[in-house]
Amino acid sequence: MLTISVKHTIFIFDLDDTLYSEREYERSGISFVYYYLLKNGVKLSEGINLETLLINRNQWIEKLIQSFEIPSIVTRDEILALYRSHKPNINLYPDAKVLLDQIKILNGKIAIITDGRSLSQRTKISALSLNEYTSDVYISEEVGHVKPDPYSFIKIVDKYIGYQFLYIGDNPKKDFLVPNELGWTTICRLNNGQNVHKQTFQVESNYIPQFKIRSFNEIRLI
């Protein structure tokens, strides 16, 4: 159990596979595109259904395009635009919501640093109601810097002079290097077997988080 004082601490979170399941987002997007096309009269060949696309999640767009009875009726770019702009049906991990609520009740400060496109990350943040917890959101496409570039981390340090910083993420390849170098407390949420990207700790020591947890219930706030 980690005991953390909320007073004068900034809680900085990664987004995907830290606060919610990115696979849930993928399923939401693929489902949206599939039913959108059907509702708009696109005919698919036999044997192609939603479960087929979900099972083939790494090639679902190619599978979908190959199934069109009329070739090139919808382009790959149009499919991607539908996927990225859809309103996702996703939820915070239950333990993540509990932790965020506790921080909010104790008047703690929260920020988010996430890689991705502005449109898709903003739709996720809206769907998860994260705007209720913070307006400090740093998205790589918006700021022009992808983790582990220090830009967004330094912006938070400059904004909250005199505070302690705690960063929670899931990807040792990019999440913890900079906060470790800045002297922040770093915590990794361990993969529950559903993460989109492989979680490996076979990295240099300065990329390794100070703590590893399986649930946010392992954090006690005071």
C-alpha positions as CSV (number, residue, x, y, z in Angstrom):
1,M,0.0,0.0,0.0
2,L,1.4,3.4,-1.0
3,T,0.4,6.3,1.2
4,I,0.5,9.7,-0.5
5,S,-0.3,13.1,0.8
6,V,-2.6,15.1,-1.5
7,K,-1.5,18.4,-0.2
8,H,0.9,20.2,-2.5
9,T,1.0,17.2,-4.8
10,I,0.1,17.1,-8.5
11,F,-1.2,13.8,-9.8
12,I,-0.2,13.4,-13.5
13,F,-1.8,10.5,-15.4
14,D,-1.2,8.9,-18.7
15,L,-4.6,8.1,-20.4
16,D,-4.7,5.0,-22.6
17,D,-4.5,1.7,-20.6
18,T,-3.9,3.7,-17.5
19,L,-7.2,5.3,-16.7
20,Y,-9.4,3.1,-19.0
21,S,-9.0,0.2,-21.4
22,E,-7.8,1.1,-24.9
23,R,-9.2,-2.2,-26.2
24,E,-12.6,-0.9,-25.1
25,Y,-12.0,2.2,-27.3
26,E,-10.9,0.0,-30.2
27,R,-14.0,-2.1,-29.9
28,S,-16.2,1.0,-29.7
29,G,-14.6,2.5,-32.8
30,I,-14.7,-0.7,-34.9
31,S,-18.4,-1.3,-33.9
32,F,-19.3,2.3,-34.8
33,V,-17.7,2.1,-38.3
34,Y,-19.3,-1.3,-39.0
35,Y,-22.8,-0.3,-38.1
36,Y,-22.4,3.2,-39.7
37,L,-21.6,1.6,-43.0
38,L,-24.4,-0.9,-42.8
39,K,-26.9,1.8,-42.0
40,N,-25.7,3.8,-44.9
41,G,-26.2,1.0,-47.4
42,V,-22.7,-0.4,-47.8
43,K,-23.0,-4.1,-48.7
44,L,-20.5,-6.5,-47.2
45,S,-19.6,-9.9,-48.5
46,E,-20.7,-13.0,-46.6
47,G,-18.6,-14.1,-43.7
48,I,-17.7,-10.6,-42.6
49,N,-19.4,-9.5,-39.4
50,L,-18.5,-7.4,-36.4
51,E,-16.9,-10.3,-34.5
52,T,-14.6,-11.1,-37.5
53,L,-13.4,-7.5,-37.5
54,L,-12.8,-7.5,-33.7
55,I,-10.9,-10.7,-33.8
56,N,-8.7,-9.3,-36.6
57,R,-8.2,-6.0,-34.8
58,N,-4.7,-5.4,-36.3
59,Q,-6.1,-5.7,-39.9
60,W,-9.7,-4.8,-39.4
61,I,-9.7,-2.0,-41.9
62,E,-8.1,-4.2,-44.6
63,K,-10.7,-6.9,-43.8
64,L,-13.5,-4.4,-44.1
65,I,-12.3,-2.9,-47.4
66,Q,-11.8,-6.3,-48.9
67,S,-15.4,-7.2,-48.0
68,F,-17.1,-4.4,-49.9
69,E,-19.3,-5.7,-52.7
70,I,-18.5,-2.5,-54.6
71,P,-14.7,-1.9,-54.4
72,S,-13.5,1.5,-53.2
73,I,-16.9,2.6,-52.2
74,V,-15.4,3.9,-48.9
75,T,-11.7,4.7,-48.7
76,R,-9.2,3.8,-45.9
77,D,-8.9,7.5,-45.0
78,E,-12.7,7.8,-44.7
79,I,-12.9,4.8,-42.4
80,L,-10.1,6.2,-40.3
81,A,-11.9,9.5,-40.0
82,L,-15.0,7.8,-38.9
83,Y,-13.1,5.8,-36.3
84,R,-11.2,8.7,-34.9
85,S,-14.1,11.1,-34.7
86,H,-16.7,8.7,-33.2
87,K,-18.1,9.3,-29.8
88,P,-16.6,6.4,-27.9
89,N,-18.5,4.1,-25.6
90,I,-15.8,3.7,-22.9
91,N,-15.6,3.9,-19.1
92,L,-12.9,4.7,-16.6
93,Y,-11.5,1.7,-14.8
94,P,-13.6,1.5,-11.6
95,D,-10.6,1.8,-9.3
96,A,-9.4,4.8,-11.4
97,K,-12.7,6.6,-10.9
98,V,-12.4,6.0,-7.1
99,L,-8.9,7.4,-7.0
100,L,-9.8,10.5,-9.1
101,D,-12.9,11.1,-7.0
102,Q,-10.8,10.9,-3.8
103,I,-8.3,13.3,-5.2
104,K,-11.1,15.7,-6.2
105,I,-12.8,15.5,-2.8
106,L,-9.4,16.3,-1.1
107,N,-9.0,19.3,-3.4
108,G,-6.0,17.7,-5.1
109,K,-4.7,18.7,-8.5
110,I,-4.8,16.5,-11.5
111,A,-3.1,16.7,-15.0
112,I,-3.0,14.4,-18.0
113,I,-0.1,13.8,-20.5
114,T,-1.1,11.6,-23.4
115,D,0.2,10.8,-26.8
116,G,-2.2,10.7,-29.8
117,R,-4.3,12.9,-32.1
118,S,-6.1,15.8,-30.7
119,L,-9.5,14.7,-32.0
120,S,-9.5,11.2,-30.8
121,Q,-7.9,12.0,-27.4
122,R,-10.4,14.8,-26.8
123,T,-13.3,12.6,-27.6
124,K,-12.0,10.0,-25.1
125,I,-11.5,12.6,-22.4
126,S,-15.1,13.9,-23.0
127,A,-16.6,10.4,-22.9
128,L,-14.7,9.6,-19.7
129,S,-15.9,12.9,-18.1
130,L,-12.3,13.7,-17.3
131,N,-13.0,17.4,-17.7
132,E,-14.7,17.2,-14.4
133,Y,-11.3,16.5,-12.8
134,T,-8.9,18.7,-14.7
135,S,-8.4,21.1,-17.6
136,D,-4.6,20.5,-17.5
137,V,-4.4,18.2,-20.5
138,Y,-1.3,17.8,-22.7
139,I,-1.9,15.9,-26.0
140,S,1.1,15.2,-28.2
141,E,-0.5,16.4,-31.4
142,E,-1.5,19.7,-29.7
143,V,1.8,20.4,-28.0
144,G,4.0,19.0,-30.8
145,H,6.0,16.7,-28.6
146,V,5.6,12.9,-28.1
147,K,6.7,11.2,-24.9
148,P,9.4,10.7,-23.7
149,D,10.1,14.3,-24.9
150,P,10.2,16.4,-21.7
151,Y,8.1,19.3,-23.0
152,S,4.8,18.6,-21.3
153,F,6.4,17.5,-18.1
154,I,8.4,20.7,-17.9
155,K,5.2,22.8,-18.6
156,I,3.6,21.2,-15.5
157,V,6.7,21.9,-13.4
158,D,6.8,25.5,-14.5
159,K,3.1,25.9,-13.7
160,Y,3.1,24.3,-10.2
161,I,6.2,25.7,-8.6
162,G,6.7,24.4,-5.0
163,Y,4.6,21.2,-5.6
164,Q,5.5,17.5,-5.5
165,F,4.8,15.6,-8.6
166,L,3.5,12.0,-9.0
167,Y,3.2,10.4,-12.4
168,I,1.2,7.2,-13.2
169,G,1.5,5.5,-16.5
170,D,1.7,2.0,-18.1
171,N,4.4,2.1,-20.7
172,P,8.1,1.8,-19.4
173,K,9.4,2.6,-22.9
174,K,8.2,6.2,-22.7
175,D,6.3,7.0,-19.6
176,F,8.8,7.2,-16.8
177,L,12.1,8.3,-18.1
178,V,11.5,12.1,-17.9
179,P,9.6,12.1,-14.6
180,N,12.4,9.9,-13.1
181,E,15.0,12.4,-14.2
182,L,12.9,15.3,-12.8
183,G,12.7,13.6,-9.4
184,W,9.0,12.8,-9.5
185,T,7.4,9.8,-7.9
186,T,6.6,7.3,-10.7
187,I,4.1,4.5,-10.6
188,C,3.3,1.9,-13.2
189,R,-0.1,0.3,-13.5
190,L,0.6,-3.3,-14.4
191,N,-0.9,-4.8,-17.5
192,N,-4.0,-6.8,-16.7
193,G,-3.6,-8.8,-19.8
194,Q,-5.7,-6.5,-22.0
195,N,-3.3,-3.7,-22.8
196,V,-3.0,-2.8,-26.5
197,H,0.7,-2.4,-26.3
198,K,3.1,-4.9,-24.8
199,Q,4.4,-3.9,-21.4
200,T,8.0,-4.8,-20.9
201,F,10.5,-3.9,-18.2
202,Q,13.4,-5.0,-20.3
203,V,14.6,-1.4,-20.5
204,E,17.4,0.7,-19.1
205,S,17.2,1.4,-15.4
206,N,16.2,5.1,-15.8
207,Y,13.1,4.0,-17.6
208,I,11.9,1.8,-14.7
209,P,9.1,3.2,-12.5
210,Q,9.7,3.4,-8.7
211,F,6.5,1.5,-7.9
212,K,4.3,-1.0,-9.7
213,I,0.7,-1.6,-8.8
214,R,-2.0,-3.8,-10.1
215,S,-4.8,-1.5,-8.9
216,F,-5.3,2.0,-7.8
217,N,-6.8,0.6,-4.7
218,E,-3.2,0.1,-3.6
219,I,-2.9,3.9,-3.2
220,R,-4.0,5.4,0.1
221,L,-4.5,9.2,0.1
222,I,-4.1,11.4,3.2
